[in-house]
């Protein structure tokens, strides 16, 4: 009937408005979220430095997950987000590989996680 058609059209419109509002919210969230600042502390105390580096890695992981989702969803990001994520990961890998407080095994673990994201981008 005509009323059913009108009701279906209204539902469709509401759903698409909700969908776009959600999309807009997601992109706002992405723009508003800031990555943690890099570690700048110069100290001879390796234990304190490593604690700072671990805290940095945790906040970086939270940032990447909150903004870009998990590695399986990376292919759904738009081009700007993929480029941004790629830059973040490449810089993070370079930074981590320059740390002498981490063992090669620890560095490999971090590189592995970065590569899981990067393979979704390419």
Backbone as CSV, one residue per row, in Angstrom:
resi,resn,N_x,N_y,N_z,CA_x,CA_y,CA_z,C_x,C_y,C_z
1,UNK,0.844,-1.210,0.000,0.000,0.000,0.000,0.874,1.252,0.000
2,UNK,0.212,2.377,-0.245,0.944,3.645,-0.334,1.558,4.010,1.015
3,UNK,0.816,3.742,2.112,1.345,4.079,3.441,2.604,3.256,3.767
4,UNK,2.606,2.001,3.357,3.794,1.165,3.565,4.995,1.731,2.804
5,UNK,4.749,2.146,1.587,5.819,2.711,0.768,6.368,3.974,1.411
6,UNK,5.476,4.816,1.931,5.903,6.064,2.601,6.715,5.729,3.855
7,UNK,6.209,4.760,4.637,6.898,4.358,5.865,8.293,3.830,5.528
8,UNK,8.394,2.980,4.497,9.697,2.423,4.090,10.646,3.532,3.625
9,UNK,10.124,4.487,2.884,10.950,5.605,2.405,11.458,6.432,3.589
10,UNK,10.584,6.680,4.573,11.001,7.436,5.763,12.078,6.686,6.549
11,UNK,11.890,5.378,6.705,12.884,4.566,7.413,14.222,4.617,6.678
12,UNK,14.147,4.487,5.361,15.368,4.518,4.546,16.083,5.857,4.746
13,UNK,15.327,6.953,4.692,15.929,8.284,4.867,16.556,8.433,6.244
14,UNK,15.835,7.977,7.280,16.385,8.064,8.642,17.678,7.276,8.754
15,UNK,17.662,6.057,8.177,18.859,5.216,8.255,20.031,5.839,7.527
16,UNK,19.781,6.426,6.359,20.916,7.007,5.637,21.422,8.263,6.338
17,UNK,20.517,9.029,6.945,20.962,10.204,7.715,21.822,9.738,8.894
18,UNK,21.335,8.710,9.599,22.105,8.162,10.728,23.465,7.660,10.251
19,UNK,23.478,6.982,9.110,24.725,6.447,8.554,25.718,7.590,8.293
20,UNK,25.239,8.676,7.687,26.143,9.791,7.380,26.573,10.538,8.625
21,UNK,25.665,10.629,9.605,26.060,11.267,10.865,27.167,10.458,11.532
22,UNK,27.012,9.137,11.496,28.033,8.261,12.080,29.350,8.434,11.324
23,UNK,29.285,8.455,9.994,30.485,8.643,9.168,31.169,9.972,9.516
24,UNK,30.359,11.020,9.634,30.882,12.358,9.951,31.544,12.335,11.336
25,UNK,30.873,11.674,12.296,31.424,11.555,13.646,32.763,10.829,13.597
26,UNK,32.821,9.723,12.842,34.060,8.948,12.722,35.187,9.819,12.159
27,UNK,34.886,10.601,11.118,35.952,11.399,10.513,36.357,12.553,11.435
28,UNK,35.406,13.098,12.196,35.742,14.129,13.193,36.674,13.541,14.241
29,UNK,36.311,12.344,14.713,37.098,11.667,15.742,38.526,11.500,15.231
30,UNK,38.638,11.108,13.967,39.958,10.886,13.379,40.769,12.176,13.361
31,UNK,40.099,13.299,13.010,40.818,14.577,12.935,41.182,15.124,14.311
32,UNK,40.353,14.846,15.313,40.567,15.444,16.636,41.569,14.685,17.494
33,UNK,41.822,13.442,17.170,42.694,12.620,18.000,44.149,12.917,17.684
34,UNK,44.937,13.191,18.695,46.340,13.548,18.481,47.257,12.406,18.913
35,UNK,48.279,12.096,18.117,49.221,11.065,18.563,50.051,11.576,19.741
36,UNK,50.560,10.680,20.567,51.381,11.143,21.693,52.671,11.772,21.174
37,UNK,53.206,12.752,21.886,54.465,13.366,21.444,55.600,12.356,21.573
38,UNK,56.609,12.447,20.708,57.744,11.513,20.812,58.516,11.735,22.119
39,UNK,59.275,10.752,22.504,60.039,10.829,23.751,61.239,11.743,23.522
40,UNK,61.390,12.722,24.405,62.497,13.653,24.240,63.466,13.608,25.430
41,UNK,63.134,12.805,26.428,63.948,12.815,27.638,65.343,12.273,27.354
42,UNK,66.341,13.052,27.693,67.700,12.536,27.565,68.160,12.178,28.974
43,UNK,68.391,10.918,29.178,68.781,10.460,30.503,69.766,9.319,30.353
44,UNK,70.597,9.164,31.364,71.524,8.036,31.343,70.885,6.839,32.032
45,UNK,69.753,7.075,32.702,69.046,6.009,33.404,68.228,5.190,32.398
46,UNK,68.787,4.064,31.973,68.163,3.219,30.940,66.786,2.696,31.375
47,UNK,66.647,2.383,32.658,65.379,1.831,33.145,64.264,2.860,33.029
48,UNK,64.560,4.098,33.418,63.563,5.176,33.336,63.230,5.466,31.869
49,UNK,64.266,5.457,31.036,64.057,5.720,29.613,63.179,4.634,28.998
50,UNK,63.463,3.388,29.329,62.680,2.284,28.767,61.233,2.367,29.249
51,UNK,61.023,2.750,30.497,59.661,2.907,31.027,58.921,3.976,30.227
52,UNK,59.604,5.076,29.920,59.016,6.132,29.087,58.685,5.607,27.695
53,UNK,59.597,4.839,27.134,59.397,4.304,25.794,58.214,3.337,25.761
54,UNK,58.075,2.523,26.792,56.953,1.580,26.857,55.638,2.352,26.978
55,UNK,55.623,3.388,27.816,54.418,4.222,27.958,54.071,4.868,26.616
56,UNK,55.106,5.324,25.924,54.920,5.938,24.600,54.317,4.923,23.626
57,UNK,54.863,3.718,23.603,54.358,2.674,22.701,52.900,2.343,23.007
58,UNK,52.565,2.272,24.303,51.177,1.964,24.683,50.232,3.056,24.207
59,UNK,50.617,4.322,24.396,49.724,5.407,23.966,49.670,5.486,22.443
60,UNK,50.777,5.139,21.783,50.799,5.103,20.324,49.860,4.001,19.814
61,UNK,49.909,2.837,20.458,49.046,1.715,20.072,47.581,2.103,20.267
62,UNK,47.285,2.770,21.389,45.912,3.223,21.659,45.472,4.214,20.584
63,UNK,46.371,5.132,20.256,46.074,6.123,19.217,45.753,5.443,17.887
64,UNK,46.631,4.556,17.458,46.448,3.879,16.166,45.142,3.085,16.164
65,UNK,44.886,2.359,17.259,43.674,1.541,17.309,42.413,2.408,17.320
66,UNK,42.430,3.498,18.124,41.243,4.369,18.215,40.948,5.093,16.917
67,UNK,41.997,5.492,16.222,41.807,6.281,15.007,41.594,5.404,13.772
68,UNK,42.350,4.317,13.689,42.349,3.540,12.446,41.715,2.155,12.579
69,UNK,41.337,1.751,13.787,40.757,0.425,13.970,41.842,-0.644,13.998
70,UNK,41.442,-1.903,13.822,42.445,-2.966,13.865,42.933,-3.309,12.451
71,UNK,44.040,-4.059,12.373,44.666,-4.290,11.056,43.724,-4.864,9.993
72,UNK,42.760,-5.678,10.405,41.857,-6.290,9.425,40.964,-5.251,8.732
73,UNK,40.747,-4.102,9.369,39.841,-3.096,8.814,40.547,-2.007,8.014
74,UNK,41.870,-2.084,7.933,42.647,-1.013,7.312,42.244,-0.766,5.856
75,UNK,41.875,-1.845,5.147,41.518,-1.674,3.735,40.257,-0.833,3.549
76,UNK,39.490,-0.616,4.618,38.266,0.190,4.532,38.519,1.683,4.748
77,UNK,39.739,2.045,5.123,40.064,3.463,5.353,40.145,4.192,4.020
78,UNK,39.925,5.525,4.068,40.089,6.283,2.826,41.578,6.565,2.586
79,UNK,41.876,7.107,1.409,43.271,7.273,0.988,44.055,8.171,1.959
80,UNK,43.440,9.266,2.410,44.131,10.182,3.333,44.472,9.473,4.641
81,UNK,43.537,8.676,5.141,43.788,7.950,6.392,44.892,6.908,6.205
82,UNK,44.869,6.221,5.058,45.901,5.211,4.785,47.279,5.862,4.721
83,UNK,47.361,7.006,4.040,48.649,7.714,3.928,49.133,8.163,5.302
84,UNK,48.211,8.692,6.100,48.548,9.156,7.439,49.051,7.993,8.297
85,UNK,48.323,6.889,8.265,48.702,5.707,9.046,50.061,5.179,8.603
86,UNK,50.271,5.159,7.288,51.539,4.663,6.746,52.706,5.509,7.270
87,UNK,52.540,6.834,7.237,53.580,7.734,7.743,53.868,7.496,9.221
88,UNK,52.812,7.342,10.006,52.957,7.102,11.447,53.737,5.805,11.693
89,UNK,53.358,4.743,10.958,53.986,3.432,11.173,55.448,3.409,10.739
90,UNK,55.728,4.040,9.601,57.113,4.082,9.113,57.992,4.833,10.116
91,UNK,57.494,5.977,10.613,58.250,6.749,11.612,58.420,5.967,12.913
92,UNK,57.354,5.296,13.327,57.400,4.524,14.574,58.437,3.406,14.470
93,UNK,58.443,2.712,13.328,59.418,1.629,13.143,60.849,2.173,13.180
94,UNK,61.077,3.299,12.506,62.420,3.894,12.500,62.837,4.275,13.915
95,UNK,61.883,4.883,14.640,62.198,5.323,16.000,62.538,4.131,16.890
96,UNK,61.676,3.119,16.864,61.878,1.944,17.718,63.193,1.239,17.380
97,UNK,63.498,1.140,16.094,64.732,0.457,15.695,65.989,1.218,16.121
98,UNK,65.845,2.513,16.438,67.000,3.296,16.885,67.199,3.204,18.410
99,UNK,66.242,2.625,19.120,66.362,2.530,20.583,67.346,1.428,20.968
100,UNK,68.283,1.777,21.848,69.211,0.730,22.303,68.744,0.094,23.615
101,UNK,67.601,0.539,24.114,67.062,-0.019,25.357,66.238,-1.282,25.092
102,UNK,65.872,-1.515,23.823,65.050,-2.668,23.464,65.914,-3.761,22.840
103,UNK,65.589,-5.009,23.133,66.305,-6.124,22.505,65.793,-6.283,21.077
104,UNK,66.541,-7.003,20.261,66.109,-7.258,18.879,64.771,-7.994,18.870
105,UNK,64.605,-8.897,19.820,63.359,-9.671,19.894,62.166,-8.740,20.158
106,UNK,62.356,-7.781,21.073,61.290,-6.808,21.376,61.000,-5.938,20.152
107,UNK,62.054,-5.513,19.482,61.886,-4.694,18.277,61.142,-5.467,17.197
108,UNK,61.474,-6.756,17.051,60.808,-7.594,16.051,59.304,-7.659,16.302
109,UNK,58.924,-7.790,17.563,57.503,-7.858,17.932,56.778,-6.582,17.486
110,UNK,57.390,-5.436,17.756,56.785,-4.150,17.406,56.719,-3.996,15.881
111,UNK,57.803,-4.360,15.205,57.828,-4.299,13.739,56.755,-5.196,13.128
112,UNK,56.554,-6.353,13.754,55.541,-7.301,13.290,54.149,-6.658,13.335
113,UNK,53.862,-5.981,14.452,52.564,-5.307,14.597,52.400,-4.199,13.558
114,UNK,53.448,-3.410,13.363,53.403,-2.342,12.355,53.166,-2.934,10.970
115,UNK,53.852,-4.039,10.680,53.729,-4.662,9.361,52.340,-5.237,9.122
116,UNK,51.676,-5.672,10.206,50.304,-6.187,10.068,49.400,-5.075,9.523
117,UNK,49.610,-3.853,10.023,48.843,-2.708,9.518,49.280,-2.349,8.103
118,UNK,50.591,-2.286,7.897,51.107,-1.858,6.594,50.679,-2.799,5.474
119,UNK,50.604,-4.099,5.755,50.204,-5.032,4.702,48.738,-4.821,4.319
120,UNK,47.941,-4.289,5.239,46.543,-3.969,4.924,46.411,-2.730,4.055
121,UNK,47.418,-1.852,4.121,47.376,-0.602,3.348,47.748,-0.861,1.894
122,UNK,48.780,-1.670,1.691,49.300,-1.889,0.331,48.424,-2.816,-0.494
